[in-house]
């Protein structure tokens, strides 16, 4: 208060603020295209040497993602195995997604953001040990089927979108990230809260997410919104 008075303030003005230090990939967040590479190669012909600098990404940072206001499609895959959630390590395949879409009479369209409710989100911040031991998620074939439909982003209620640990070729790490971010230019949204939408039986809605323009960042926390 003394400082404020010295600056000429006549009221008892006070304020609180803080300094935050964290990774951008925390909580519900979206991945920038520069988050992953295949060797030295990044999306769109960029390469690590030219695009990664001392202060972040020069070309493919989060500031390049425009606001997303588009159709959202939530696919509830949580009951594929007749339980209330899929098990860790359970791959969701392209055939799984096609059969579910046929049963629900929906289909991914160009420009969509597709979200997958695996049921695994029940463990986020309630049983983190279980949450981190692995997860159900899409395999590379499912990711390729979705990107072939022209979707702009794929999200899920887990920490990495893809199945962990990998099943067919466990020596190949994070192939869905490599395909989506490097080959297809499709963003990934992780740790989404999808249980309420799934419980309501909602398949499609207006989806809104506005990534924060942290210059050069490989991702950022977001608050996605479904407008019903």
C-alpha positions in Angstrom: 0.0 0.0 0.0 2.9 2.3 0.8 4.1 2.0 -2.8 0.7 2.8 -4.2 0.5 5.9 -1.9 3.9 7.1 -3.2 2.6 6.8 -6.7 -0.2 9.1 -5.9 -3.1 6.7 -5.0 -5.5 7.9 -2.5 -7.5 4.7 -2.1 -6.3 1.5 -0.4 -5.7 -0.4 -3.5 -4.3 -3.9 -3.3 -3.7 -6.7 -5.9 -2.6 -10.3 -6.0 -0.6 -12.0 -8.8 1.6 -15.0 -9.3 4.3 -16.4 -11.5 3.5 -19.7 -13.2 6.1 -22.3 -14.4 4.8 -25.4 -16.2 4.9 -27.5 -19.3 2.3 -26.5 -21.9 1.2 -30.1 -22.1 -0.7 -30.2 -18.8 -4.4 -30.8 -18.1 -6.6 -30.5 -21.1 -4.4 -29.2 -23.9 -3.8 -29.1 -27.6 -0.7 -30.1 -29.5 0.9 -27.8 -32.1 2.2 -29.3 -35.3 5.8 -28.8 -34.2 5.3 -30.9 -31.1 6.5 -34.1 -32.9 8.9 -35.0 -35.7 9.8 -38.0 -37.8 13.6 -38.0 -37.4 14.5 -34.5 -38.4 11.3 -33.9 -40.4 8.4 -31.7 -39.2 5.1 -31.0 -40.9 5.0 -29.2 -44.2 8.6 -29.8 -45.2 10.0 -28.1 -42.2 13.0 -29.6 -40.3 14.2 -29.6 -36.7 17.4 -27.7 -37.5 15.7 -24.7 -39.1 12.4 -24.7 -37.1 13.5 -25.3 -33.5 15.2 -22.4 -31.8 16.4 -21.3 -28.4 13.1 -19.7 -27.7 10.7 -22.3 -29.1 9.4 -23.2 -32.5 10.0 -20.7 -35.3 7.4 -22.0 -37.7 4.9 -24.5 -36.2 4.2 -23.0 -32.8 0.8 -22.9 -31.1 0.3 -19.3 -32.2 -0.4 -20.6 -35.8 -3.5 -22.5 -34.8 -6.6 -20.5 -35.6 -9.7 -20.5 -33.4 -11.7 -23.7 -34.0 -15.4 -23.2 -34.3 -16.7 -26.2 -36.1 -18.8 -29.4 -35.8 -17.7 -31.7 -33.0 -18.3 -35.4 -33.2 -18.1 -37.4 -30.0 -17.7 -41.1 -30.5 -18.3 -43.1 -27.3 -16.1 -46.1 -27.6 -16.1 -46.8 -23.8 -18.6 -49.7 -24.1 -17.0 -51.6 -27.0 -16.0 -54.4 -24.6 -19.3 -54.4 -22.7 -17.9 -52.6 -19.7 -18.0 -48.9 -18.7 -14.5 -48.2 -19.9 -11.9 -49.8 -22.1 -8.8 -51.3 -20.5 -5.3 -49.9 -20.7 -3.5 -51.2 -23.9 -6.8 -51.8 -25.7 -6.4 -50.4 -29.3 -9.4 -48.8 -30.9 -9.2 -49.7 -34.6 -10.6 -48.1 -37.7 -13.2 -51.0 -37.9 -14.3 -50.2 -34.4 -14.9 -46.6 -35.3 -16.7 -47.5 -38.6 -19.0 -49.9 -36.8 -19.8 -47.4 -34.1 -20.5 -44.7 -36.6 -22.8 -47.0 -38.6 -24.7 -47.9 -35.4 -25.1 -44.3 -34.4 -25.8 -43.1 -38.0 -23.0 -40.5 -37.9 -19.8 -40.0 -39.9 -16.7 -37.9 -39.6 -16.8 -35.0 -42.1 -14.2 -32.6 -43.4 -13.5 -29.8 -40.9 -14.7 -31.9 -37.9 -13.1 -32.2 -34.5 -13.6 -35.8 -33.6 -13.4 -36.8 -29.9 -13.2 -40.3 -28.4 -14.6 -41.2 -25.0 -12.8 -44.3 -23.9 -14.0 -44.0 -20.3 -10.3 -43.8 -19.2 -10.8 -40.2 -18.1 -12.5 -41.4 -14.9 -9.0 -42.0 -13.5 -7.7 -38.5 -14.2 -6.9 -36.7 -10.9 -8.8 -39.5 -9.0 -6.4 -42.4 -9.4 -3.3 -41.0 -11.2 -1.3 -44.2 -10.7 -3.8 -46.1 -12.8 -4.2 -43.3 -15.2 -0.5 -43.2 -16.0 0.1 -47.0 -16.2 -1.2 -47.1 -19.8 -4.4 -46.3 -21.7 -6.9 -47.4 -24.3 -6.7 -45.3 -27.5 -6.7 -45.3 -31.2 -4.1 -47.2 -33.2 -2.4 -45.9 -36.3 -5.0 -47.3 -38.6 -7.8 -45.6 -36.8 -5.9 -42.3 -36.9 -5.3 -42.6 -40.6 -9.0 -43.3 -41.3 -10.0 -40.2 -39.4 -7.4 -38.0 -41.1 -8.5 -39.3 -44.5 -12.0 -37.9 -43.7 -10.5 -34.4 -43.5 -10.9 -33.8 -39.7 -8.9 -30.9 -38.3 -8.3 -32.3 -34.8 -8.7 -35.5 -32.9 -9.2 -35.6 -29.1 -9.7 -38.1 -26.3 -10.3 -38.4 -22.6 -6.7 -39.8 -22.0 -3.2 -38.4 -21.9 -1.9 -39.3 -25.3 -4.9 -40.1 -27.6 -3.2 -43.3 -28.8 -3.1 -46.7 -27.2 -0.4 -47.2 -24.6 1.5 -49.4 -24.5 1.5 -50.1 -28.2 0.4 -53.6 -29.1 1.3 -54.7 -32.6 4.8 -53.1 -32.7 5.7 -52.0 -29.1 9.1 -50.9 -30.4 7.5 -48.2 -32.5 6.7 -45.3 -30.2 3.9 -42.8 -30.6 3.0 -43.5 -34.2 -0.4 -41.7 -34.0 1.4 -38.5 -32.9 3.8 -38.8 -35.8 1.0 -39.5 -38.3 -1.4 -36.8 -37.1 1.1 -34.0 -36.4 3.9 -34.6 -38.9 2.2 -36.4 -41.9 -1.4 -35.2 -41.8 -1.2 -31.8 -40.1 -4.1 -32.7 -37.7 -4.0 -31.4 -34.2 -4.4 -33.6 -31.1 -6.3 -32.6 -27.9 -5.7 -34.6 -24.8 -7.3 -35.1 -21.3 -10.7 -34.0 -22.5 -13.8 -34.3 -20.2 -16.2 -36.2 -22.4 -18.1 -38.4 -19.9 -21.0 -36.0 -19.6 -21.5 -35.8 -23.4 -21.4 -39.6 -23.7 -23.8 -40.1 -20.8 -26.3 -37.7 -22.6 -25.9 -39.7 -25.8 -24.8 -36.6 -27.7 -23.0 -37.3 -30.9 -22.7 -33.9 -32.7 -22.6 -30.3 -31.5 -20.9 -27.0 -32.1 -17.4 -27.2 -30.9 -15.3 -24.2 -29.8 -11.7 -24.0 -28.7 -9.3 -21.0 -28.9 -5.7 -21.9 -28.4 -3.7 -19.3 -26.5 -1.1 -17.7 -28.8 2.1 -18.5 -26.7 4.7 -17.7 -29.3 6.8 -20.7 -30.3 5.0 -23.1 -27.9 4.6 -26.7 -28.7 1.1 -26.8 -27.2 -1.1 -25.0 -24.7 -3.8 -25.7 -22.1 -7.3 -25.1 -23.5 -10.9 -25.2 -22.3 -12.9 -26.8 -25.1 -16.6 -26.0 -25.2 -19.5 -28.0 -26.6 -22.6 -25.9 -27.5 -25.7 -28.0 -27.6 
